[in-house]
Amino acid sequence: MANTKPLRSYAGRKITKRLTRSIPYIGAAIALVTLGSAIRKKGVVRGLIHSGLDAIPFVGGAKNMAEAVRGRDFIADRVAPAPPSFAAQGALVDRG
């Protein structure tokens, strides 16, 4: 029976080499998938910048690690408009 250790070692090297080549594509695919939610949360320009930085292989990883340490995003979400008050809607105005 043949020694399978060299065969396993060869297969492991081939799989590792193939995965390291595909990692930038995986990061870009994840950035494209999250593009819609980033645009909804941050607006068009900020969302595109956020997803564009995430798609760049080493820059995106460094940005995500820094955001995790920092505890918040570098590119802030857009400010949600304040809900209208009851007085502005006429609920508290005496109409009688």
FENRABEL-V237889 format. One line per field, one symbol per residue. ss: DSSP state (a for helix, b for strand, c for the rest). psi: psi as a letter, one per 40 degrees, with the letter a starting at -180 (. if undefined). burial: 1 if it has 16 or more other C-alpha atoms within 10 Angstrom, else 0. A space follows every 10 residues. Layout:
ss=???
psi=???
burial=???
This chain:
ss=ccccaaaaaa aaaaaaaaaa aaaaaaaaaa aaacaaaaaa aacaaaaaaa aaaaacaaaa aaaaaaaaaa cccccccccc cccccaaaac cccccc
psi=hihedddddd dddddddddd dedddddddd dddedddddd deiddddddd dddddhcddd dddddddddd eiidhiiihh iiiiidddee dehhe.
burial=0000000000 0000000000 0000001100 1100100110 0110011111 1111110001 0011000000 0000000000 0000000000 000000
